[in-house]
Amino acid sequence: MDEPITELDTELAEFVDTVLTPIFESRTGGHAWCAEWWKHTEILNRLQDLCDGWNKIGPEADDIDLNTWYRLYLDHHMPIITNKETGPLRGCTNLAHGSIRTDQWQHPSPAD
């Protein structure tokens, strides 16, 4: 099983800046985004999946087309990411990062 991504890498930052932002920026009315989106582990993992899917677009037999990327990747992840009521960025704005942690999931560590 793949480990969760917890740090922003150059490829992902470039993908968000050059691919995702130009595609999705016009749709942000009524959607949540975070000025410091890389501070959210779930966002890093979802955006990495979008980036990985983008890298699968091509002419080879195992590759996907752009329509498939939109349908399976972008149209799946972005409504979850940007949902203002239930999404992982719901405590944020495009100008500021806000934490939505409630500590309701705290539990003793396995070593205790």
C-alpha positions as CSV (number, residue, x, y, z in Angstrom):
1,M,0.0,0.0,0.0
2,D,1.3,3.5,-0.9
3,E,2.2,5.7,2.0
4,P,0.2,9.0,2.4
5,I,1.9,12.0,1.0
6,T,2.7,14.5,3.7
7,E,5.2,16.9,1.9
8,L,4.8,19.0,-1.2
9,D,7.2,18.0,-3.9
10,T,8.2,20.1,-6.9
11,E,6.3,18.1,-9.5
12,L,3.0,18.4,-7.6
13,A,3.5,22.1,-7.0
14,E,4.2,22.6,-10.7
15,F,1.1,20.5,-11.7
16,V,-1.2,22.6,-9.4
17,D,0.3,25.8,-10.8
18,T,0.4,25.0,-14.5
19,V,-2.4,22.5,-15.0
20,L,-5.0,22.4,-12.2
21,T,-5.2,26.2,-11.5
22,P,-5.8,27.2,-15.1
23,I,-8.4,24.5,-15.5
24,F,-10.3,24.9,-12.3
25,E,-9.7,28.6,-11.3
26,S,-12.7,29.8,-13.3
27,R,-15.0,27.4,-11.3
28,T,-14.0,28.6,-7.9
29,G,-17.1,30.8,-7.3
30,G,-18.9,29.0,-4.5
31,H,-16.1,26.6,-3.8
32,A,-13.5,26.5,-1.0
33,W,-9.8,26.7,-1.6
34,C,-6.9,27.4,0.7
35,A,-4.0,29.9,0.3
36,E,-1.8,27.2,1.8
37,W,-3.4,24.0,0.4
38,W,-0.1,22.1,0.8
39,K,-0.7,22.1,4.6
40,H,-3.6,19.6,4.2
41,T,-2.5,15.9,4.0
42,E,-5.7,14.9,2.4
43,I,-5.3,17.6,-0.3
44,L,-1.8,16.6,-1.0
45,N,-2.9,13.0,-1.5
46,R,-5.9,13.9,-3.7
47,L,-3.9,16.3,-5.8
48,Q,-1.1,13.8,-6.2
49,D,-3.7,11.4,-7.6
50,L,-4.8,14.1,-10.0
51,C,-1.2,14.6,-11.0
52,D,-0.5,10.9,-11.4
53,G,-3.6,10.6,-13.6
54,W,-2.5,13.6,-15.7
55,N,0.9,11.9,-16.3
56,K,-1.0,8.8,-17.7
57,I,-2.5,10.8,-20.6
58,G,-0.9,9.7,-23.8
59,P,-1.0,7.6,-27.0
60,E,0.2,4.3,-25.6
61,A,-2.1,1.3,-25.0
62,D,-2.0,1.7,-21.2
63,D,-2.5,5.5,-21.3
64,I,-5.7,7.4,-20.8
65,D,-7.2,10.3,-22.8
66,L,-8.1,13.8,-21.5
67,N,-11.8,13.0,-21.3
68,T,-11.0,10.0,-19.1
69,W,-8.8,12.1,-16.9
70,Y,-11.6,14.7,-16.4
71,R,-14.2,12.0,-15.7
72,L,-12.2,9.7,-13.4
73,Y,-9.9,12.2,-11.7
74,L,-10.9,15.8,-11.9
75,D,-14.6,15.3,-11.7
76,H,-14.2,12.9,-8.8
77,H,-11.7,14.8,-6.6
78,M,-12.4,18.5,-7.1
79,P,-16.0,18.5,-5.8
80,I,-14.8,16.7,-2.6
81,I,-11.8,19.0,-2.2
82,T,-13.7,22.3,-2.8
83,N,-17.0,21.5,-1.0
84,K,-17.5,24.5,1.3
85,E,-19.7,22.6,3.8
86,T,-18.0,19.2,4.1
87,G,-14.7,19.4,2.2
88,P,-11.2,19.4,3.8
89,L,-10.7,23.1,3.0
90,R,-14.0,24.3,4.5
91,G,-12.2,26.2,7.3
92,C,-10.0,28.0,4.7
93,T,-10.2,30.8,2.2
94,N,-8.2,31.6,-0.9
95,L,-6.5,34.2,1.2
96,A,-5.8,32.3,4.4
97,H,-5.3,28.8,5.9
98,G,-7.6,27.8,8.6
99,S,-7.6,24.6,10.7
100,I,-10.7,22.6,11.0
101,R,-9.3,20.1,13.5
102,T,-11.7,19.4,16.4
103,D,-9.5,16.8,18.2
104,Q,-12.6,14.6,18.3
105,W,-10.6,11.7,16.9
106,Q,-7.9,11.7,19.6
107,H,-7.1,8.3,21.1
108,P,-4.3,6.8,23.1
109,S,-1.2,5.7,21.1
110,P,-0.8,2.0,20.6
111,A,2.2,2.0,23.0
112,D,0.1,3.2,25.9
